[in-house]
Amino acid sequence: MKSKVLFWVIVYIGILLVGLLSDWHIVGICKYILAIVGIFIASYAFALSSIAGRTLKRYAHQEPKSGFVPDRFTNFGIYSCMRHPMHLGIGLLPLGIALIFGNIAAIMASGWVLAAAFWFVLAIEEPETMALYKDSYIEYMQKVPAFTFSLKCIEKGLYALKQKELSQENSKVEVTGFEARYYDILMNLVTFGWYSKFIKKAIADIALSKDAKVADFGAGTGSNALLMHPYIGKDGEIVGYEIGKEMKEQFLENTKAYKNIILADKSILEPLNEEEKYDFVFISFVLHGFTRENREKIIQNAHKILKKGGAFVILDYNEFNVDKAPFIYRFGIRILECPLAEEFINTDIEEILEKEGFGDFSSKTYKKGHIRLLKAIKV
């Protein structure tokens, strides 16, 4: 192991000296174009090495603290689509850095670093690994390439690292801290303004009736309540159910001008005392953050507090094949969202609703069918 580390130390010192001793730089617009390319390559290289290292640490040891050197064969995560992601990352990183600084000699020398990575794998790493794991590794070699430049491989590696037991502790449904204080601003920033326009359209599609009484489950900052208010008028009522400290403070501040928008400091997981009080129960991008057991509790609460013929309206992810979805949706579901989100997407929510006393389903989909506004009537 020490000799391997020494090999890479010598290679990196060599390219560093080349860069420092050379004053031959790219100029003009090419400098900026290559710098952008360099940022991408360096980021890709860092991601490869980081994901590979974390995967080995978690899955390539018999015991959690059995040392740095792997003692168990793994083809999990990023290693299911590339045999040597860490070495590819180590080989690519100097090229990315050289392109960022525009040092021509360092860029040229980086080619030798990449060649050294390939040589190291073929001449040293592969024979050693084959001798250690024998037939298992030979079979693995036949199925998985040594290197690939596929971004999907990084996605797969990140998703695999993220997977944990599907428990409520892994949920991101309760937003706190900085994210909670600037939730509405952040949502619009990360969606380039799309979210506020979308949620406004979705609430319009609910077809809220004048003078309706509405329960807003997971009311957040009160932004949804404000969008619903014009539809129910001054004689209607919106009660927001929210327990997050920062969210409650914003809800009260944002809705203080409206006497018929009320905050209920109650958890939607706890049994609710009200019975047949509301015409609508609305829940927006909250239900997917709960386990199946807790979803059923929320649905039971919605059924209890709705009048007969009242509507439980769920705005959330639709059912779809995540593997076949566009990259932006796969990335959002598997990297940004909690593990419970994909489990929710694979769940027949209408079947659960029907068991809890709902029927007469109607729905409207958005974003090419990936998001759904589902309306279920209490029968």
C-alpha positions as CSV (number, residue, x, y, z in Angstrom):
1,M,0.0,0.0,0.0
2,K,2.8,2.4,0.9
3,S,4.5,1.9,-2.5
4,K,1.2,2.7,-4.3
5,V,0.8,6.0,-2.3
6,L,4.5,6.8,-3.1
7,F,3.9,6.2,-6.8
8,W,1.1,8.8,-6.9
9,V,3.0,11.2,-4.7
10,I,5.9,11.1,-7.2
11,V,3.6,11.5,-10.2
12,Y,1.8,14.5,-8.7
13,I,5.0,16.2,-7.5
14,G,6.3,15.8,-11.1
15,I,3.4,17.5,-12.7
16,L,3.5,20.3,-10.0
17,L,7.1,21.0,-10.8
18,V,6.3,21.1,-14.6
19,G,3.6,23.7,-13.9
20,L,5.7,25.8,-11.6
21,L,8.8,25.8,-13.9
22,S,6.8,26.7,-17.0
23,D,5.4,30.2,-17.8
24,W,3.8,29.1,-21.1
25,H,0.1,29.9,-20.8
26,I,-3.0,29.9,-23.0
27,V,-4.3,33.4,-23.7
28,G,-7.4,35.0,-25.2
29,I,-10.9,33.5,-25.3
30,C,-9.5,30.0,-25.4
31,K,-8.2,30.5,-21.9
32,Y,-11.8,31.0,-20.6
33,I,-13.2,28.1,-22.6
34,L,-10.6,25.7,-21.4
35,A,-11.0,26.9,-17.8
36,I,-14.7,26.0,-18.0
37,V,-13.8,22.6,-19.4
38,G,-11.2,22.3,-16.6
39,I,-13.8,23.0,-13.9
40,F,-16.0,20.3,-15.2
41,I,-13.2,17.7,-15.5
42,A,-11.8,18.6,-12.0
43,S,-15.3,18.4,-10.5
44,Y,-15.9,15.1,-12.2
45,A,-12.6,13.7,-11.1
46,F,-13.2,14.8,-7.5
47,A,-16.7,13.3,-7.5
48,L,-15.3,10.0,-8.8
49,S,-12.6,9.7,-6.2
50,S,-14.8,10.9,-3.3
51,I,-17.7,8.5,-4.2
52,A,-15.3,5.6,-4.7
53,G,-13.5,6.2,-1.4
54,R,-16.8,6.5,0.5
55,T,-18.1,3.4,-1.1
56,L,-15.0,1.4,-0.2
57,K,-15.1,2.7,3.3
58,R,-18.7,1.6,3.8
59,Y,-18.9,-1.7,1.8
60,A,-15.3,-3.0,1.3
61,H,-14.4,-3.8,4.9
62,Q,-15.3,-6.8,7.0
63,E,-15.5,-4.5,10.0
64,P,-16.4,-0.8,10.0
65,K,-12.9,0.2,11.4
66,S,-10.8,-2.5,9.9
67,G,-8.3,-0.1,8.3
68,F,-7.8,1.8,5.1
69,V,-7.0,-1.1,2.8
70,P,-10.2,-2.9,1.6
71,D,-10.5,-6.5,2.7
72,R,-13.8,-7.4,1.0
73,F,-14.7,-7.5,-2.6
74,T,-17.5,-5.1,-3.6
75,N,-19.3,-4.3,-6.8
76,F,-21.8,-2.0,-5.1
77,G,-22.8,1.5,-6.2
78,I,-20.3,3.1,-8.5
79,Y,-18.3,-0.1,-8.6
80,S,-21.2,-1.8,-10.4
81,C,-20.5,0.3,-13.5
82,M,-16.8,1.0,-13.3
83,R,-14.0,-1.1,-11.8
84,H,-11.5,1.7,-11.0
85,P,-13.4,5.0,-10.5
86,M,-10.9,6.3,-7.9
87,H,-7.9,5.8,-10.2
88,L,-9.7,7.5,-13.1
89,G,-10.4,10.4,-10.8
90,I,-6.8,10.6,-9.6
91,G,-5.7,10.5,-13.2
92,L,-8.1,13.2,-14.4
93,L,-7.7,15.7,-11.6
94,P,-4.3,17.2,-12.7
95,L,-5.7,17.7,-16.3
96,G,-8.7,19.6,-14.9
97,I,-6.5,21.8,-12.7
98,A,-4.0,22.5,-15.6
99,L,-6.9,23.5,-17.8
100,I,-8.2,25.9,-15.2
101,F,-4.9,27.7,-14.9
102,G,-4.2,27.4,-18.7
103,N,-0.6,26.2,-18.2
104,I,0.3,24.5,-21.5
105,A,3.2,22.5,-20.1
106,A,1.1,21.2,-17.3
107,I,-1.8,20.3,-19.7
108,M,0.7,18.3,-21.8
109,A,2.1,16.6,-18.8
110,S,-1.4,15.7,-17.6
111,G,-1.7,13.3,-20.5
112,W,1.2,11.4,-19.0
113,V,-0.5,11.3,-15.6
114,L,-3.6,9.8,-17.2
115,A,-1.5,7.3,-19.0
116,A,0.2,6.5,-15.6
117,A,-3.3,5.9,-14.1
118,F,-4.1,3.4,-16.8
119,W,-0.7,1.7,-16.5
120,F,-1.0,1.5,-12.7
121,V,-4.4,-0.2,-13.0
122,L,-3.4,-2.7,-15.7
123,A,0.0,-3.5,-14.4
124,I,-0.4,-3.3,-10.6
125,E,-3.9,-3.0,-9.3
126,E,-5.7,-5.5,-11.6
127,P,-3.2,-8.4,-11.0
128,E,-3.2,-7.9,-7.2
129,T,-7.0,-7.7,-7.0
130,M,-7.4,-10.8,-9.3
131,A,-5.0,-12.8,-7.1
132,L,-6.9,-11.7,-4.0
133,Y,-10.5,-12.4,-5.2
134,K,-9.9,-14.9,-8.0
135,D,-13.0,-16.1,-9.8
136,S,-15.3,-13.5,-8.4
137,Y,-13.1,-10.7,-9.8
138,I,-12.6,-12.5,-13.2
139,E,-16.4,-12.7,-13.6
140,Y,-16.7,-9.0,-12.5
141,M,-14.1,-8.0,-15.1
142,Q,-16.1,-9.6,-17.9
143,K,-19.2,-7.6,-17.0
144,V,-17.9,-4.2,-15.9
145,P,-15.4,-1.9,-17.7
146,A,-12.3,-0.6,-16.0
147,F,-13.2,3.0,-16.8
148,T,-16.2,4.8,-18.1
149,F,-16.9,8.5,-18.5
150,S,-20.7,8.1,-18.0
151,L,-22.3,10.7,-15.7
152,K,-25.0,8.1,-15.0
153,C,-22.3,6.1,-13.2
154,I,-21.7,9.0,-10.7
155,E,-25.5,9.3,-10.3
156,K,-25.7,5.6,-9.5
157,G,-22.8,5.8,-7.0
158,L,-24.3,8.8,-5.2
159,Y,-27.7,7.1,-5.0
160,A,-26.2,3.9,-3.6
161,L,-24.4,5.8,-0.9
162,K,-27.6,7.6,0.0
163,Q,-29.7,4.4,0.5
164,K,-30.4,3.6,4.1
165,E,-33.3,1.9,5.9
166,L,-36.5,3.6,4.9
167,S,-37.2,5.1,8.2
168,Q,-38.8,8.4,9.3
169,E,-35.4,9.6,10.6
170,N,-34.1,9.7,7.0
171,S,-36.9,12.0,5.9
172,K,-36.3,15.6,4.9
173,V,-39.9,16.5,5.3
174,E,-39.3,18.7,8.3
175,V,-37.3,21.7,7.1
176,T,-35.3,23.6,9.7
177,G,-32.5,26.2,10.1
178,F,-31.4,28.3,7.1
179,E,-33.4,26.3,4.6
180,A,-36.6,26.9,6.6
181,R,-35.9,30.6,7.1
182,Y,-35.5,31.2,3.4
183,Y,-37.6,28.3,2.1
184,D,-39.7,30.2,-0.5
185,I,-36.7,32.1,-1.9
186,L,-34.6,29.0,-2.1
187,M,-37.4,27.0,-3.9
188,N,-37.7,29.7,-6.6
189,L,-33.9,30.0,-6.9
190,V,-33.3,26.3,-7.4
191,T,-36.2,26.0,-9.9
192,F,-35.4,29.3,-11.7
193,G,-38.8,30.7,-10.7
194,W,-40.7,27.7,-11.9
195,Y,-42.0,26.6,-8.5
196,S,-44.1,29.6,-7.6
197,K,-45.8,29.6,-11.0
198,F,-46.4,25.9,-10.9
199,I,-47.9,25.9,-7.4
200,K,-50.2,28.8,-8.3
201,K,-51.5,26.9,-11.3
202,A,-52.0,23.7,-9.3
203,I,-54.0,25.5,-6.5
204,A,-56.2,27.0,-9.2
205,D,-56.8,23.5,-10.5
206,I,-58.2,22.3,-7.1
207,A,-61.4,24.3,-7.8
208,L,-61.9,25.4,-4.3
209,S,-65.4,26.5,-3.5
210,K,-66.4,29.8,-2.2
211,D,-66.8,29.9,1.6
212,A,-64.9,26.5,1.9
213,K,-63.2,25.4,5.0
214,V,-59.7,24.1,4.1
215,A,-57.1,22.2,6.2
216,D,-53.6,22.8,4.9
217,F,-51.4,19.8,6.1
218,G,-47.8,20.8,6.4
219,A,-48.6,24.4,5.8
220,G,-45.0,25.7,5.9
221,T,-44.6,29.4,5.4
222,G,-48.2,30.0,4.6
223,S,-47.5,30.7,1.0
224,N,-50.0,28.0,-0.2
225,A,-52.6,29.4,2.2
226,L,-52.2,32.8,0.7
227,L,-52.7,31.4,-2.8
228,M,-55.9,29.6,-1.7
229,H,-57.3,32.6,0.1
230,P,-58.8,34.4,-3.0
231,Y,-60.8,31.3,-3.9
232,I,-62.5,30.8,-0.5
233,G,-63.2,34.5,0.1
234,K,-63.7,36.3,3.4
235,D,-66.3,33.8,4.7
236,G,-64.1,30.7,4.1
237,E,-61.4,29.5,6.4
238,I,-57.9,28.0,6.1
239,V,-56.3,26.2,9.0
240,G,-52.6,25.5,8.6
241,Y,-51.2,22.5,10.4
242,E,-47.5,23.0,11.0
243,I,-45.1,22.2,13.9
244,G,-41.7,23.5,12.6
245,K,-40.6,26.5,14.7
246,E,-39.2,28.6,11.8
247,M,-42.1,27.7,9.5
248,K,-44.7,28.7,12.1
249,E,-43.0,32.0,12.6
250,Q,-43.1,32.7,8.9
251,F,-46.7,31.5,8.6
252,L,-47.9,33.9,11.3
253,E,-46.0,36.8,9.8
254,N,-47.1,36.1,6.2
255,T,-50.8,35.6,7.0
256,K,-51.3,38.2,9.8
257,A,-53.4,40.4,7.6
258,Y,-56.0,37.6,7.2
259,K,-58.3,36.8,10.1
260,N,-59.6,33.6,8.4
261,I,-56.1,32.1,7.9
262,I,-55.3,30.3,11.2
263,L,-52.3,28.4,12.4
264,A,-52.9,25.1,14.2
265,D,-49.8,24.0,16.1
266,K,-50.6,20.3,15.6
267,S,-48.8,17.4,14.1
268,I,-50.6,15.7,11.2
269,L,-49.3,12.4,12.6
270,E,-51.1,12.7,15.9
271,P,-54.9,11.9,16.1
272,L,-56.9,15.1,15.4
273,N,-59.9,16.0,17.5
274,E,-61.9,17.7,14.8
275,E,-64.5,15.6,13.0
276,E,-66.2,16.4,9.7
277,K,-65.2,20.0,9.9
278,Y,-63.5,20.7,6.5
279,D,-64.6,20.7,2.9
280,F,-61.0,20.3,1.7
281,V,-57.7,18.9,3.1
282,F,-54.7,20.0,1.0
283,I,-51.2,18.5,1.3
284,S,-48.4,19.6,-1.0
285,F,-45.1,17.7,-1.5
286,V,-45.3,16.4,2.1
287,L,-46.8,12.9,1.9
288,H,-43.8,11.5,0.1
289,G,-41.6,12.3,3.0
290,F,-43.3,9.8,5.3
291,T,-43.1,6.1,5.8
292,R,-46.1,4.0,4.6
293,E,-47.3,3.6,8.2
294,N,-47.2,7.4,8.8
295,R,-48.8,8.1,5.4
296,E,-51.7,6.0,6.5
297,K,-52.0,8.0,9.8
298,I,-52.1,11.2,7.8
299,I,-54.8,9.8,5.4
300,Q,-56.8,8.6,8.4
301,N,-56.6,12.1,9.9
302,A,-57.7,13.7,6.6
303,H,-60.7,11.3,6.4
304,K,-61.7,12.0,10.0
305,I,-61.8,15.8,9.7
306,L,-63.4,16.0,6.2
307,K,-67.1,16.3,5.8
308,K,-68.8,13.6,3.8
309,G,-68.2,14.4,0.2
310,G,-65.2,16.5,1.1
311,A,-62.0,16.3,-0.9
312,F,-58.5,15.2,0.1
313,V,-56.2,16.9,-2.4
314,I,-52.6,15.6,-2.7
315,L,-50.1,17.5,-4.8
316,D,-47.0,15.3,-5.0
317,Y,-45.0,13.0,-7.3
318,N,-46.9,10.8,-9.6
319,E,-46.2,7.1,-10.1
320,F,-43.5,6.6,-12.8
321,N,-40.4,4.6,-13.6
322,V,-37.5,6.6,-12.1
323,D,-34.9,4.6,-14.1
324,K,-36.5,5.8,-17.4
325,A,-37.1,9.4,-16.3
326,P,-35.1,12.3,-17.6
327,F,-31.8,13.0,-15.8
328,I,-33.1,16.0,-14.0
329,Y,-35.9,14.0,-12.3
330,R,-33.6,11.1,-11.5
331,F,-31.1,13.4,-9.9
332,G,-33.8,15.2,-8.0
333,I,-35.4,12.0,-6.7
334,R,-32.3,10.0,-6.0
335,I,-29.8,12.6,-4.9
336,L,-31.7,15.6,-3.5
337,E,-34.8,13.9,-2.1
338,C,-34.9,11.5,0.8
339,P,-35.0,7.7,0.1
340,L,-38.7,7.7,1.0
341,A,-39.5,9.7,-2.1
342,E,-38.8,6.9,-4.6
343,E,-40.6,4.4,-2.4
344,F,-43.6,6.8,-2.6
345,I,-43.4,7.0,-6.4
346,N,-43.6,3.2,-6.6
347,T,-46.6,3.1,-4.3
348,D,-50.2,2.8,-5.5
349,I,-51.5,5.7,-3.3
350,E,-55.1,5.3,-4.7
351,E,-55.2,1.8,-3.3
352,I,-54.3,3.1,0.2
353,L,-56.8,5.9,0.0
354,E,-59.6,3.5,-1.1
355,K,-58.9,1.3,2.0
356,E,-59.2,4.3,4.2
357,G,-62.6,5.3,2.9
358,F,-61.9,7.5,-0.1
359,G,-63.1,7.1,-3.7
360,D,-64.3,9.0,-6.8
361,F,-60.7,9.8,-7.7
362,S,-59.7,12.5,-10.2
363,S,-56.3,13.8,-11.1
364,K,-54.4,16.3,-13.2
365,T,-50.7,15.8,-14.1
366,Y,-47.9,18.2,-14.7
367,K,-44.3,18.1,-16.0
368,K,-44.9,15.3,-18.5
369,G,-46.7,13.2,-15.9
370,H,-44.1,13.3,-13.2
371,I,-46.2,15.4,-10.8
372,R,-49.9,14.8,-10.0
373,L,-52.7,16.7,-8.3
374,L,-54.9,13.9,-7.0
375,K,-58.3,14.5,-5.6
376,A,-60.0,11.8,-3.5
377,I,-63.5,12.2,-2.2
378,K,-64.7,11.0,1.3
379,V,-67.4,8.5,0.6
